[in-house]
Amino acid sequence: MLSQVNTIKTAIEMCLKVIKTYEWLLDLYVLDFFVNNHWKKLPASWQQSLENLDPKDLGDILSGNPTIHLLPLSLLALFKTITSLSIPRGNIDCTKTNVAEEKYGCGHPKLKNLFIKHVKLKKRHEMTKMAEFVSMTARESNCRAVLDFGSGLGHLIRILSYKYNLHSVGIEMQTQLTVEARKLDLELEYTVKKYLTEEQMCNLVRPTHCNLTLSSMDQLQHLTLPVSVINYGLVGLHPCGDLGPLLIKHFVNSERVKFICVVGCCYMKLSCNSDECGYPISQHVRGLDSALSYISREISCHAFDIYCDRLCRGEYKDLKVHAFRAALEKLLVQRDPTLRHMPVRSVKHSNNMTFHSYCDAALKQICVQPLDYDSVCCELQQWKKVVMLYTLRLALAPLVETVVLLDRLLYLLENNIPCAIYPVFDPRISPRNHIIVGRKL
């Protein structure tokens, strides 16, 4: 464990060194591209090499695809450093499914698709993989109960209860979602009756749905749980903001919690550098110059793999809308500096969209004096530069996520809890695809 601790500390320190070096790039708002002349902030060699490069070629370079284009060594070195330091994102199969378990509960072959009814592709992929992983971890921890925070409509705990026979409690802040979750339980059982015997129906493990707005560790210590739940595991599938770190801290501090499986999300909503903050939580990182700006944490939640795939396929013309917004920003600031960063309507790109039509849609129901659209013609011709800058920023994003996740892993290790991180989901379906797992021996 000491070797693991030292490895993680070194990795965090190296990631932070790169992030601090390129903080100026991470924190550039694309919105201000023309107002602040962002392109001129890039090193001269970068400008020269990227100016006439097609975004597709940059996508190929970032994806490791063959290309005839050469970039400055400083830029190539940066890309290589990011790849070397970032937590690998390629999904792996970490589960060792016990087929015998599926003879119990709702394991009938004709009910195979029962749990994915009403569920979209992304959520279907996540909850199926997560349920397999949690079930495996529960068996290894000799623990038969789990608490899922932010359970929503209860899709995950429905699988954990009915299929994997775990006593599952879903905790959700929205009462209406809990009501709907119970309805879906009944709908499932109505269908199951056609295929299971009366004895099998009686032996089904049913999920429990609770309403709670979680805001402090004290609430976790005094949860009212079913009598069947004595010791339990904690599950968090993309808990927002500080909820993920809060669950990790509860796992460390409560004797009743035997394991944790948590997937991070919404890093920009983390509270930072306070006594009870969501980042950093490890003692070592709290002692470093580890501040991560809101902008860098926000971009770390973007879909890097999906974005690169689109560039490689040449599907980036819809990104012209970012240049439209940056050009509109320049017009607004020229008209009145107090209009800077004024909220406008979000407008999706379409093939026949012109800058004029974009502005009409974006400024709909907003009283602004007529703007001189022709004055930004030169800027609009540089829309690929806007795409390039955004791509460079996004290339750094995995480093920011790596720091956040390794800080959580280090916190567990500092408390002598064996832990690991696995990229279980397909990053092209679910970009936040790493599960942090900790188990008390």
N, C-alpha and C positions, 0 to 999 in steps of 0.2 A: 504493500500500500504506500510506503514511503517513496518508492520509485515512481509510482503513479502520481503522487502529489507533486514531486519535483518536476516531472514531465509536464504536468498541467500548468504549474506556475511559470515555467519557462515559455510554454506556448502562449499563455495570456500576455506575458510581458513582451514577447515578440510581436504579437498581434497589435497590442496597444502602441508599440513603437511605430509600426507602419501607419496605423490609424492617425496618430498625432502628426506624422510627417505629411499625410495627405488630407488632413482635416479641412484644409481650405477648399479642396475639391468636393469632399463629401457634403459640405455645408453650402454649396452653391445651389440656390433655388433656380430651377429652370425658368420659372416665372420671370426672373430678373435678367434673363440672358441678354436681351438687347439694352435694357436700362443701364446695367452695370458692365456691359461689354465683357461677358464671361469668357468669350473665346480667347481674348488677349491675356487672360490669366493663366492659360496653359503655357508650359515651357515652349519656347520657339520651335524646337525640333519636333515636338508633338503636333503643333499647329501645322507645320510644313508637311508632315507625313499623313496627317488625318484629313487635311483640307480637301483633297481630291479622292479620298478613299470612300468606297461605297459602304454603307452600314452593313451590308451583307458580309463583306470581307472582314469587318471587325467582329461580327458574330462568329465567323469561321475561326478566327484567331482565338477568341475567348473559349470556343468549344473544342479547340484542339484539332480542327479539321485542316487538311492540307491547303496551303495558300501560296501564291507567288509573291505576295506583297511583303515588304520589309518594314518593320517599325523601329524606332530608336531603341537602343539597348536598354535605356532607362525605363521605357514603357513595357518592353518585353520582360524585363526583370521584375517589374511590379506585378504583372499578370502571373508570372511563375511563382512569386512569393505568396500571392493571395491563394493560389491553388495549393501550395505546399502547407500553408498554415491553417487553412480553413478545415473545419470538420467535414469529412467526406459526405456527399449528399446522395450518392447512388444507393437506392434502396436494396436491402438485403433481407433474406428470410431468416429471422431469428427464432421462429416458433418451431416447436416440436410437438405438433398437435397429437394428442392422445385420442386415437380413433375410438377407443372403447368408451370414452365419455359420451360420445354422440349417440350411444344406444339408449341413453337416458334423456329426460327432458324432451324437447321438440326436435329430436334428431331424425325423424322420419324423412326418407328421401323426397317425398312429395311436398314437404314443407321447406325445401331448400331455399326458396326465394321468399319465404314468409317474412323474414326480418328486414328485407330491403324494400318492402312495399312502402310507398309514400316517400321514398328517399332518393335524392339526386345522386348522380354519379360520384361526385367528390366525397360527400358524406358517407355514401355506401362503402367506398374504398377505405375510408378512415376508420369507420366503426367496425368493419369486418376484421381489418388488420389489428386494430387496437384490442378488440375482444379476444382474439387469439393470443395476443401477447400478454394481456392481463390474466387470462385463464392459466397460461403457462407459468407466469410469475406467482400466481396464487398457489398453484400446486407445489411449486418449489419452496414456497414460504410456509407450507402447511397451514394455509389461511383460507377460509371458505366464505369470507364476506368482504364486500368492497363498497366504498362510498364514492360516487361520481359527482363532482361539483360542476355546476353549470350544465345539468343534464338535459335541459331543453325538453323535447318531446319524448325523451326516454329511450331513444333508439338503441343506444349502447347498453344500458342496463337491461333492456329487454332481451338482448342476446345473451348477456352474462347470466341472467337469471334462468330464462327458459331453455337455453341451449347448453350452457356450461354449468348449470346448477349452483351458481354462486348466490349467496344472500346479498342482493344488490339494493343499495339505497341511492336514489337520485335526489340531489339537492339543487333546487332551482329557485331563482328570485321572482320569476313571473308566474303568478297564480294561474293565469289562463293556459300557459304551457303545461303546467302540472295537470290541470283538468283534462286537456287534450291527450296527455300521456296515458292517463288512466283509461280513457276511451279506447285508445289504441291497444292497450293490454286486453281489454274485454273483446275487442274485435279479433285479436290474435287467438284468444282462447276459444272463441266461437268457431273459428276455422279448425283449430287443433282437435276439437271434439270429434270431428269426422274421421280422424285417423288414429287416435289414441284410445286405449281402453279406459274404463272408469278408474281403475287402480292407478294407471299412469297419470290421469288427470289429477287425481288426489295428491300425487307425489310431486307435482310441478312446483318448482320454487318460483314464487311470484315476486316481482320487484316492488319496492316501496318508494313512493314519491313524496317529497317534502318541500315546503316553501320556506326559504330563508335568504335574507340579504346579508351576505357575509362581509364583514368589514374589519374584524379584529381576531386575534389569536384566542382571546377569551371565549368567544362564541364557539370556537372549535372544541375547546376543552369541556364545554358544557352542553354538547349536542344531546338531544333526546333521541335515542336510537331504539329500534326493535330489540326485543329480548334475544333474538337469534344472533344479533350482532354484538359480539364481545370484543374480539380482536378483529381488525380489519385492515384492508389495503386502501390507499388513496388513489383515485384516478382523476386525472384532469386532461381532457381532450381539448386543447387550445383554450385554456383559461385565460381570460383577458387581463392585461396589465399586472397589477400586484397580486392577483389571486394565485398565480403559479408559485411565486416565492413564498406566499403565505402557507400554501399547502406543504411545501418542502420544509418550512420551519416547524409546522405542526407535526410532521412525520418525525423529525428529529427529537422533538420535545415530548411526545406522547408515547408511553409504554404500550398503549393499545394498538398503535399503528405498526404493522409488521412489514409493509412494503409500500412503495409508491411508483406509479407510472404516470409521468406528466409530459405533455407536449406543449412547448412554449408558443406564445402568440402575442400580437399587439405590444411589442416592446416599447413603442413610443408612449404608451400609457403608463409605463413604470414610473414610480416616484424614485427620485435619485438623490443620493448623498444626504440622507437624513437618518435619524436614529432607527426608524422602523421602515426603511426604504425597500423597494423591490430590486434595486441595483445600486451598488454591489452588495451582496450579502455575505461573501466570504471575508474573513479577517485579512487575508493576504491582499486581495484586490482593493479592499478599503484603504489599505496603506499605500497604494500606488496612485499615480496621476492617471486615474481611470475614468474620468468623466467622459460620457458619450452624449453628444448633443441630441436634442429632440429630432432634428432633421436626419441625422445619421441613424438613429433608432427607427425612424419611420421608414426610411428607404430599405433598411434591413429586413423589412416584412414584405418586400415585393417579390414577385415570382421570377427570379433570375434565370432559371433553367428554361422556363416557358418563353421568356423574352428572347433569350439567345436563339432558341429554336426558330422563332418567328423571323429574326434577322437572317438566319442561315437560309431560310426559305424565301427571303426577299419580300416578306410580308410586313412592311414597315411604313407604307404610305399613310396609313391612318394616324401614325405618330406625328404627322404634319400639324395636327391640332395643337400640339405643345408649342410649336412655333407661332401658330395663330394667337395663342393665349399670351405668349411673350411679346408679340408685336402689339397686341391690344394693350398690354400693360404699358408699353412705351408711349402709346398714344394718350392713354389716360393720365400718365404722369406729366406728359408735356402739356396737357390741358389744364391740370390742376394737381400739384404734388400731393395734396391731401387725399387724392383718389388712389394712391399707391396701395396695392394689395386689397383693393376693394372687392368684396365677394361678388362674383358674377355667376350666371347659370352655367352648369356643366353641360357641355355640348359634345355629343358623340360625332366622330368624323364620318362623312359619307363621301362617295366617289365624286359627286357633283358639287361638293361644298366649296364655295369660294370664301376668301377672307371676309368679304363684305357680308355674305350670308351668315358666316360664323358670328361676326360681331352683332348682327341684328338679333340672333338667337341668344347670345351670351348676355346682351344688355337689355333684353326684353323686360319691360316693367321697371327699368331703371332710368331715371331722368338724367341724361348726360347731353351736353351740348354737342352738336354735330362734330364728328371727328374727321381729320384729313387722312383718309385711308391711303391715298396715293403716296403719302410721305414715308411709308414704310415698305415700299415695293422692294427696295434693295435688301431689307432685312428678311422679307418673306422668301427671297431666293436662296437664303442661307439656311433653310429649314433642316437640311441634313446635318449641319453643324450642331443644331439643337439636339438632334437624335444622338450624335456622337458624344456630346457632353453628358447627356443623361446616361448613356451606356457606360461611360467611364466611371461615373458615380456608382452605378448599379454594380459594376465589377468589384467595387470595394465592399459592397453590402455583406457578403458572406463572412468577412472578417469581423464585422460588428456583431453579427449573430453568434459567431464562434465565441467571442469574449463573454457575451451574456450567458450562454449555455455553460461554458467552462467555469464561470464564476459560481453557478449553481452546483455543478459537479464538485468543485473544490470545497464548497460549504459542507457538503455531505461527507467528504473525506476528512475535513478538519474535525468532524464530529465522529470519526472512526466508523463510518457506515460504508460498507462496500457498495460501489455503484458503477454504472457504465452508461454510455449513450449510444443509441442505435438509430440509423436512418431507415426506419421501417416502412414508411409510406413512399410511394412513387412521387418524387419532387415535381413531376410534370402534372400531377393530379392534385397533390397537396404540398405546396411549397414549404410550409413549416412541418418538416417530416421527421424530426428527431425525437425519439422517446428517451427521456431520462428515467432510468430505473434504479431504485435503491432497495436493498433488502437487509433487514436486521437478522444477524445470525443467532 
